[in-house]
Amino acid sequence: MDIRSEFLNFFKSKGHEITPSSPLVPDDSSLLFTNAGMVPFKSIFTGEIPVPKPPRKTSCQTCIRAGGKHNDLDNVGYTARHHTFFEMLGNFSFGDYFKKDAIAYAWEFVTEILKFPKDRLYVTIHTDDDEAFELWQKFISKERIYRFGDKDNFWQMGDTGPCGPCSEIFYDQGEEHFKGEEDYMGGEGDRFLEIWNLVFMQYERNSDGSLTPLPKPSIDTGMGLERITAIKEGKFSNFDSSLFMPLIDTLSKLCKKSYVYEEGASFRVIADHIRSSVFLLAQGVSFDKEGRGYVLRRILRRALRHGYLLGFKEPFMYKLVDKVCELMGGHYSYLNEKKEFVKEQIKLEEERFLSTIENGIEIFNEELAKTQKIFSGEVAFKLYDTYGFPLDLTADMLREKGLLVDEDKFDFLMQEQKNRAKASWKGSGDKNTSGDFKNLLEKFKQNIFSGYENTCEKSKILALLDENFKEISKLKTGQIGWIMLESTPFYATSGGQVGDTGKIGQSPVLDTQKFFNLNLSQVKAEENLESGQVVLARIDTEKRQQIARHHSATHLLHFALRKILGTHISQAGSLVEFNKLRFDFTHPKALSKEELESIENLVNEMILNSHEAKLEILPLDEAKKSGAIALFNEKYQEKVRVLTLGESKELCGGTHVENTAQIGSFFIIKESGVSAGVRRIEAVVSKAALNFNQKNIEALNILKEELKTNDLLSGIKKLKNELLELKNELKNSHKEELHSKEINGTQICVQCVDRGDIKAMIDEFKNGFNQAVVLLLQVKNGKITLAAGVKNCPLKAGEIVKNAALILGGNGGGRDDFATAGGKDLSKIDEALKQSLISIENGLKN
């Protein structure tokens, strides 16, 4: 049974519009992730935006609870139903139907579609909700209806705002299976399992705590797909259902260990965390040191630690991606499109962490042996700072031992580090204002954007706001404020494109922004402006044209990146200004010179081919089916603008050229990294490209004159040849200098060299054999440098150099395959070489 489809189609038959799952990164600065099915509709419930048509919606929303207020990370794997990633089924009414229909729909779906036995169902309501009590008795006896207080059966969005009582449906999993003290209705046991929560939003909570009835009460429901699937399949744990067992079975084969539920917490952690990782990466979140990317890193690294407990010493999580896509790609097709990219990103992150996890766990165990109750905050910080262990990973490891970590000390050290680095937290970029937008929406709805057709028009001022977004009747000369026009040609900052400037009357427009879908222009008044006044609105057409050229170029760039680098490329942000463009995209490594040249050439070729811009207004589903690329972090309307430029086809609400030839030329001026797995290209077109070229030519001419280029090139060529000959001589001499012996098939080299690059010499030595261990010492300026390399043998380079350095009065370490160190005592070089050789030989013989 496809429960997702059954649910959505059931409510579609009841007049609900099916809404696709919104992105896991919400359009809400107060939330880290979308953590409930109602999040995409929050602005409708609060009245910030008008009620849509139809006023009934249904969805299967992907959710993440792994950070911020809603964080289930610590419980995952140890309970039957906690997840970092889950799917929430829901039906919503915005001032349309209320309790009577919501209760009837819920009962019909549970008993007639899911066919749950009626004698297994129970209901809870709020203590004071007599209306719900009467309505439920049409379907279930009053003995099976339980009343609970605010803690269990009252829901509210925040300290103030829409709220109301709720009613929950419970399923009895059977007395024969659950005999604990808490296995009763209202207890903490698992016998009576909540399956659906119906929220009756009928009040507004005021700042003084009082409740005011809402003029149009609404419905918000939530049913967990994982929980329902488990019950439907007769399982007592979500992890035993068909949503997780294929992942657990695949993992079991990879680690060659059988899954036993009582001992299988690590299996469950990995099965849950791979789903979160795949969905977040596929939706454009990248591994990072802060924010959402850091939560993603925590999730994966927690899974890797549990993989380590199962015996994995090499990357393995990426091998589970195919199974996730097989299980969920049918409903979420973008998983299949991003599969190879996701696998690559996960494997790279695994390699980063696995290279240090063993050393980190060794330090953890050393401190653990000394710990009575509280684990050292200093060691926890060292594990984080040096070995990449997030604090909650250390806490998770301690939890298994019944211990706590000194978080206060950890936080103190973290803050010290931030202060030293002068680090500053950056928010999501969402505008956090508290102006009179709700009043404007109620009075005027959304104003009209006419800027696709018009660059100049007369329009009425609907409203004026001061700098704090408070509505005023007049904006006086010299004041800065915001104007809401009835119809405006000014494009508001959106989709990476900056807002238009120009003039309203005689007053210069400084910026144009969108607040809750209201298009507002910021002006510095050169004359008194009043509400109701008709003014002439004129955009800066020259600036608009240059912005349009750069914006169209980003579409060509996006196409070129996907064509040359692969379809794993996704836009991860952009900025389009009149004099440059910036385009962020998902890609695991820096671009080569050849790749950049190919991308630049392809974009210029598309410009020269003079492709006409084709703009269409299509329903969202139809647009996607036509092949148009949509972005996860964009919130699209039911009908969207589709821009086609040659082979490039994307959803976009920005302003563009009529023909690619108008872009002129395209030059990449910089390529750089933004975060793990995200690269950035900065480029210029049109006049900005001309200026860029002229400056380069001017600089080149000056350089030619100053350096007398012809003579210089000849000299450089001669020096290059001489340098190459010298390198070859040194390379050959290094080969002759390095002496080795063999033990059990492994070549060993331990010696002191007086010249050359010892890292290069070690690499060369390792490349010459299938199994090798090499330790080289070199003295320069009275100091000793050590380096060790290991290939295909059980010894660790970090331990080899560390032990040698200690003899020489120094210290050091590094990876298992390569490590460096320093020493001071020149008189102990022979002893260090001798002891190191003995230690290596003994290690190989054992």
N, C-alpha and C positions, 0 to 999 in steps of 0.2 A: 504493500500500500504506500503510495507516495503522499505522505501526510501534508507536505508543503502544498502541493497542487490541490489536494482535497480541501484544505482550509481556504486557500485563496479563491477557488472556484465556488465554494459554498457561499462565501460572503459576496462574491460577484453576483451570484443569483439573488442576493438580497439587496441589490442596488448599490453595492460598494465598488469604487474604482480601485483596481489593483495598482499599488504604488511599488515600484522596484525598490530594493534595499538601497538606502542611502550610504554614502561613504562611511568607513569606520572613523575617519577624521571628520568631526562634525563642524558645521558652520556656526560654532558657538564657543566663544573664548573662555567660558566658564568650565568647559569640559575637556578632558584630555582625549577621550574616545567616545564614540556613540555607545552608551551603556544600557540602553533600553529602546524598545520599539517606538516609544512616543517622542524621542529626541528630535527626529526630523520635523515633527509637528508642533514643537514647543512654542514657536512664535504665534501659531494660530490659537493655541489654548490661552496664551497670555494676552491675546488681542492686539499684538504688535503688527500683525498683517491681517488682511481681510480673510474671511472664511472662503475657502475655495469652492468651486462647483465641479462635481457634486459634493455635498457636505459629508459624504460617507467615504471612508478609505479603508483599505485592508493591505497588510504587508507581511512579508517574512524578512525581518531586519537582522542583519549580521551585527553582533555586539561584541565588545571587548571590555572585560572587567579585570584590569591588571595594573591600575595606577590611580592615584588620586583617592577620592572618597570611596569609590566603589572598586575595591581591590580584593579579588579572591585568590590571588596568586599563591599565598601560603597554604591554602587548604587543598589546592588541586593535587590529586593523586592519593590523598589520604581520606577523602570522603567519596560517596557514591555519586554526588551530583554537582560538585563545584567545577567550574570551567573558566579559563581565561577567555576563550572564544565560544560563543553559542549563537543560536538563531532564535529570535523571538517572533512568534506568530501573534498578530494583533488585528483587532478591528476598532475603528474610530468613528465617532460621530461628533461633528462640530455644530452644536445647537440644533441638531435634527432629532433623532430618536433618543430615548433615555432609558430608564431602568427596565420598564416593561419589555421592550424589544430586546435590549441587551441580554437580559436573563433568558428570554425565550430562545434567542439565537444560540446562546451558549449551551443550553440544555439540549437543543435539537442536534447541534454538532457533536456533542460528547456522546449522546445516547444513540443517535440514528446514523451518523457518519462513522464515528470511531467505534460505535457499538459497545461501549463500556457498560457492564451490567449495572442497572439502576440501584440494585441493593448494595453496591460497593461505593456509592457516591454519597458525599456529605457536603454541607454548605456552611460557610461562616458569614456573618454579617456584622455590621457595627451595632453596638449595644442599643443605640437610639434610633436605628433605621427600621421603623415599623413598616414603612412602605415596602422595602425589600422583603421583609418577613412575610407579608401578605402575598406578594407576587411569587415568591419561591414555593409557597404552599400549593400552587396550581400544579407543580411538578414533583414535589417531594414532601414527605410527611414532616410535620413541625418538629418531631423528635430528632430528626436528622439535620436540623438547622441550629447552629450554635452562634451565640452572641459574644463578641469580644470587644474590648475597648480600643482606644486610639492607637496603642502600640501595635496591635495586629491588624486592625481594620479601619484605619483612617490614613489617607494618602495626601501628601502635599508636595509641591514642587520645590518650595523653599520656605523661608520664614514668613514670607508674604506671597500673595498671588493665588491662583486657582487651586482648589483643594476639594476634598470631599470624602465621604465614606466609601469603603470598598467591600466587595463580596468575593470570597474565594471558594473554589470548588476543590474538594479533596477526594482522593481515591484510596480506598482501603486495600492495602496489598495483602492482607490476610493475617488473622491472629495466629495461624499455625506457623507462620514464618518469623513473626516478631513478638517476643515475649518480654521485652525490657520494661523497666519501670516507667520510661517516658513514652511508651507506645500506646498512647491514648489520644483522642481528639484534643488538640491544643497542646500536647506534649512535644518534647524535642526529638522523639524517636522517629523511625522511618516507616512505621506501619501506615500511618495516615499521611499521604503525600499530596501536598498542594500542587494542582496541575494548571489552574487558571485563575487569574485575578482580574475582576471587573471593577474598574474605578469609576465611581459616579461623581464627576466633577460638578458640584452644584453650589459651591461657595467661593467667595473671595476672602482670603485671610488678610486682615488689616494689620498695620504696624503695631496697634495696641493689643493684637491677639484676637479681636472680635471677628465674627464671621458675617458676611453680607451675602444674601442669595444672589447667584448669577442670573442675569436676565435670560441667558440661553445655556442651560446646563448641557454638559457634554459627556461623552463616553470614551474611555481609554482602557483597552484590555491588553493582557500579556500572557502568552502561553509558551513555555519553553519546548522547542522541538525535540531536544535531546531527551527530556524527561518523558514526553508523550510517547516517543518512539520506544523507549525502554519498557514502559508499561504495556504498550500494544504488543510487544514481542515477548512479554512475560518475564522480563529481566528485572532484578532488584537493584541493579547499578546501571547508570547510563553507559559506563565503559564496556558493559557486556553486550550492548546492542550492536546492530549492524552499522551504526555510525562510527564506531571505534574499533570493533574487533578485527576488521581487515587490516587496520594500521598496527594493532598489537601483534597479529599473526605475522605480518611482514617483519616487524621488529624482532620477533622471536626467531625467525629464520636467520636474520642478519647476525644476531648475537649467539645463535645456537643454544638458546636456553628456553625451557618451557615456561609459559606464563601460568602462574598459580595466583589466584586472586589475593589470598591472604598475604602473600609476599611480593605482590606485583606493583607496589606504589611507583617504582621507577618506570615500568612499562606505561602506566597510566599518565604519569607526568609528561613523558615524551609524546604519547599519542595526542594529548591535549595541546601541548606547546607547538607541535609541528603545524597544527591547523592555524593557530594564531599567527605563527611566523609566515606561513605561506600567504595568508590573506593580507596581512599588513604589507609585506613586500610587494605583492601583486597590485596593491592599491597605492604604491608610491612612497610608503614610509621606509626609510633607510636606517641602518645601524648607525648610532651616533652616541655622543658623550652626554647628551642632555635631551630633555623633552621626550617626545614620543619615540624617537629613535633609540633613546636609552632604555625605555621600557621594553622595546623589541629586543634589544641586546640582553637585557635581564632574563627575558623569557627563554631565549635560545640558550644562554649560558647555564641557566638552571637545568634545562633539558640535557645539556652536554655533561653536566656533573652527574646526573642520573645515568647517562650512558656510560660514563666512566665506571660507575658502580656495577654496571652490567658487563664490563670487560672491554668496552670500546676504547682503543687508544688512537684510532684514526678517524677522520670525518665519516659520519654515518647518517646524520640527519637529512642531508640532501638526497639520500637514496629513498627517503619516504615521500618526497614531493610528488612523484608519479602517482602514488596510491591516493594521496589527498585529491589530486586533480581528477583521478578516475572516479572517486566517490562523489565529488562535489562540482566538477567541471561542467556537468550537464545543466545544472541550474545557474552556476556562475561561470559563464563561458570565458571570461577574462583570465581565469586561472590557467586554462590551456594555452592562451595566447602568451602568458608571461612565464610559463613553466620553466623554460631553459634559463631565463634570467634569474628566476627565484632560486633555482638549484645552484647556479653559480655564486650568487650572493651568500647563500647559506654555507656552501662549502668554504668560501673564503673566510667567513666569520668563524667557522669551526676551526680552520687551520690557525687563525690568530689566537684563539683561546687554548686549543689543545697544545700549542707550543709552550705554554706556561702552566697548564693546570697541574701537572705532576709536581713541579717545584712548589706551587702554591699549596697543594694538599699536604705536602711534606711539612711545610712551615705551620700549616693549620694543625696538623697532628702533634707537632712538637709543643705548641702552645696549649693544645687540648689536654695533654698529659699533665700540665701544671695547673689546670683550671679546676676550681672547686664549684663555683656557681656562675660567676660572671667572666666571660671571655674578654681578653684584653682589647680595648678600643684601638690601641696603637697597632696591634697585629692585624686587626680587622681592616684598618686603614691601609696598612702595607699590602695586604692581600688585594685590596681594591686598586691602590695606586700603582703597584708594581706588577701584579699578576692578573689584573682585570676581573677580580671577583667582586661583583656587586654586593653591597652590604646584605641584601636580603638573601643572597645565595649563601653567605657565611651563616646568617641567622637560620636558614633552612637546614644546613648541615648540623648546627648546634641543637636545633629543635629535636632531631632524632636522638640526641643524647640527653635531652631534658635540661639544656642550659640556655642562658641568655648572653647577649653581647652588650658591651658597654657602649650604647649608642650615643650617649652624651659626649664621650671622649672622641668617638668617631666623627660626630658632627663638628666638634671644635676643631679637629685637625683638618677636616674638609673646608671649613670656613677660612682657616689660616691659609690653606693652599689657594683658595679663591682670591683672598686678599692679596697674596703675593703676586698672583698672575693678573691682578686687576680685572678679574672676570666679572661679567655682569650678565644677569639673566635677561633673556629677551623673550617677550611674549609672542603670541601667535600672529600679531599684526592686526588682529581684529580691532575695530574701533569701539572703544568702551565709552559710550556717552550716555547721558541720562537726561536727554532733552525731551521736548514736548512732541515727540514723534507720534505717539499714540493718538493724541488729540488731532494732529494733522491728518492721520489716516482715517479717523472717524469722520472728519469734516470733508475731506477732498478725495479720499482714496489715493491711488498712485497718479502722479502727473505724467504727462505725455512726453516721450522723447521723440523729437521730429528730426534729429540730426542726421539721419541717413539720407534724407531728402533735402533738408534746408541747412544753410549756414547762417542765415539771417532771417529773423521774423519778428513781428510785433506780438507781444504776449502780455497777459495780465499777471501781476504779482499776486499770488494766492496767499503767501505768508512770508513774514520776515522773522529771523531768529538772531539773537545776539551770539557772541562768541561761545557762550555756554549752552547754546541750543535751546534757549528759552524764548518762547514766542513774544514778539514785540509788535507794536502797531506802526512804528516809524524807525527808520535807520537814518541817523543824522549825518551830515557832512563830516568826514574824517573818521567815522566809525567803521570798524570791520565787523561784518556779519554774514548771514546766509540768506539767500533768496530762493524761494520755491515759486517757479513760474508755472502757469497753467499748462503751457506747452513750451518745451525748451530744446534748442538745437545743440546745447552743450552736453557732450558725452561725459558721463561720470566714470571715474576710475573703476575699472572692472576687467577681469580676465588678463591682468598684467598691463593693460593699456592705461596710461596716465590720463587724468581728466583734462578736458578742454579749458583753455583760457580765452580771453577776448574782452568784450565790453557789454554791460547792461546799462542802457542809456549812456551817460558819460563816465560811469564807474567801471574801473578795470576789474575783470574777473580773475581772481588769483588762483582758484582751483575749483574743480567740480567733483563732488563725491556722492555716493549713494548710501543712504541710511534707511534700512528697512524698506527698500525698494522706492524710496523717495529720492528724486534727483534734485540735489541742492547745489547751488553755486555760491562760492565764497567771494565777496566783493569788498573793496575799500571804497566807501561812498564818497563820490566827488560832488554829490548833490543830495538833498533830502529825498529819501525813497519811502513810499507808503504802501500798505496793503491795498489792493484794488486798483492801483495805478497801472496803466498800460505803458510798456516800455519797449524799446527796440533792443533785441538781443542779437549780438553779432559775435561769432566765434573768430578766433585768429586763424584764418584759412591757410596761411602759409605754414603755420605750426601743425595744423591738422593734417595737411598733405604729407609733411615729413613724418609725422606719427604713423599715418596710414601706410606709408612705404615701408617703414621699419616693421610694422605689425604684419603686413603681408609677407615680408621676408622671413619672419619667425615660422610661418607655416611652411615655406619652402625649405627652411633649415630643418624643421622637424621631419619633413618627408625625406630629405637627403640623409639625415642621421639614421633613419630606419632602413633606408635603401642600402647604405654602405656598411653600417655597423650591425644591423639586425633588428627584427621586430620586437625585441625585448625593450627597446628604447621607449621610455614614457616621459612626457613632460612633467617636470617636478617643480615648476615655477617659471615665471618670466617677468620681465620689466620692459615695456616698450615706451620709449621717449622720442622726442623729435630729433635727437642727435645721436642716438645709439639704441641698441637692443641687447638684452641679456636673456639667455635661454638656459635653464637648468634641466638636466635630463638624467635618467638612470642609466649608469654604465659602470662596470667594475674597475676600470683602469683608465689612466691617461691616454689621450689619443696621440698616435704617432704623427710625425710630420707628413707622411704620405697620406694618412687618413684625413687629416685636416685639409690638405690640398685637394683631395678627391671630393670632400664635402663642399668646399668653397667653389670648385669648378662646376659641380652639379647644380648648385644654386644659381650660379651665373648663367649656366646653360638654359635653365628654366626661365630666367629673366629674359634672355635673348630670344627665346622661342615665342615671346609675345602671347602668352596664354591669356585669353579673356577671363575675367573673374565672373563666376557663375554663382549667384546667390538664390537660395530657395528657402521657403518657410515650410517646414515639415513637422508632423507629429514626431515626438522623440523616438518612439520605437521604430517608426519607418526610417528615420534618419540613420539610426544605428544599423538597421538592416541593409541600408544602401552602401555601407562601408565607411561612413563618416566616423572619424576618431573623436571620442568624447573623453573628457578628463574626469578623474574621480573626485578631485577637490572642487569641482564646479557644481553649483546647484542649478539645474536646468528647469525651465518651464515645460508645460505640456507640449507646446510648439516651439521649435528651435530654428535658428538660422544656420543653414549649411553653406559653407564657402568652399567652392571648388576652384583650384588654380592648377591647371594641367592635371597631373596625377595626384596632387595633394587634395584631400577632402576631409574637412574638419568642422565640428560644431564651433561657432564663434559669433559672439554678439558685438564684436568690435568694428571699427571703420577700416576700410581697405581700398586699395587701388582698383581701377577698372580693368587694368591690363598689367601683366607682370613687367612689361617693358618700362612702365612708369617708375619702377624701383631703381632703375639706372644700373648700378653695379653693387656688388656685395663683397666685403672684406672682413675676414675674421681677424680681430685684433688681440684676442687673448683666449686661452683655454686653461682652465684650472679646476681644482677639486673643491667641492663644497662640504661634503661629508662622505662617510664610507658609502660607496656605490652611487654617488651623485656627482656629476661633472657640470661645468658651466662654460658656455661659449659666449663671448661678447663680440659684437660685430657692428658694422656701420654700413649704411647704404646711401644712395643719392648724394646730396650736398655734403653730408658728413663723410661719405666715402671719398669724395673729390678732395675735401680738405685733408683727409688722412693721407691720401696718395701724394698730394702736393708737398706736405710736410716731410714725407719719407724721401721724396726726390730731392728736396732742398737739403736735407740732412746728408744724403748720399753724396751730393755734389760737393758739399763742404768737406766731407771726409776724404773724397778723392783728391781734392786740392791740398789738404793738409798732409796727407800721408803719401802723396805721389804714388798712387795705387799700383801702376804697372811695375815699378821697381820693387814695391813692397810684396806684391804677389809672387814675383820671381824668388825673392828671398825667403818667403814663407814656404814655398814649395820645396826649396833646397833644404830648409831646416826640418820640414816634415820627413823628407827622405832620410836625413841623417838620424832623426829621432827613431824612425822605424827600424833602421839598421841596429841602433843601440839597443832598442827593446828586444829585438831578436837575439842579439848577443847575450843580453842579460837572461832572457828566457832559457836559452840553451845552457848557460852556465848554471842556472838554478837546477836544471835537471841533473847535471853532473854532480852538484853539491849535495843533493838530498840522497841519503843512504837509507835503505830500508831492510827489514828482515821479515820473515813470514812466520806466523803462529796460527795453526788451525785454519789456514786459508785466508787469514787477514794480514795485509801488509802494514807494518809498523814503521814509523819514522819519528825519532825523538832527537833533535839536535839544535845547536845554536848556529845561526847564519849571520854573516856580517853585513849583507847588503840585500837590496831588493824589497819588493812588496810581499810580506809574509802571507797576507790573505790570499793574494793571487797564487803564490806558491802552493799553499794548502789546497786551493781549488784545483790546481793543475795536478797535484799528487792524487787527490781523491778521484779525479776523472780518469786516472790511469788504471784504476783497479776496481773490482766489484765490491771488495770489502777492504776498508782502510781506517787506520787511526794515525793521526799525525799531530805532533806538538813541536812548535818552533819557537825559539827564543831569539831576540835580537836586541843588541845594546846600541842606544843612540843617546848622545849627550849625557852620558852617565846614568841613564834610566833604562830599565829592562821592559821590553814589550813581549808579551806571550800571546800565542794564539793556538787554538786546537781545533781540529776537524775530525768528524767521525762519519763513516758511511757504512750502512748495513751491518752493524754489530751492536751488541748490548751495552757498550760503554757510552758515557755521556761526556760531551766536550766540556760542558760547564763545570763538571766535577774535576776533570783532568786539569784544567787551567787553574781552578781554585786551589787545589792541593799543591800544585807547583808554585803558585804565587805566594802561598803562606810560608813556604820555605824561604822565599826571596824577600820576605818582609812586606808583602803587598796583598792585594785581594782582587777578586774579579769573578766573572761568571758569564752565563748567557744561555743560548739555546742548546738543545741536546746534540745538534749536528755541527754547530760552530759557536765558539766562545772566545773572548779575549780577556786579558788581565794585565796588571802592571806589577813590577817589583822594584826593590831598591838595593838589596844587598848583592853586589857584584861577586863577592867572595863565595857565595853559595850556588853559583850557576851549575858547577859540576855536580854538586849534591842534588840539586833540583832535577837535573837531567837523569841522573842515576835512579833516584827514587821514583820518578815518573815512569821510567821504562819498566822498572820492577813491578810497579802497580798495574800498568797496562798489561804486561805479560801475565800476571796472576789473574787479572780480570778475564782475559781471553781463555786461559787454561781452565778456569772454573766454569 
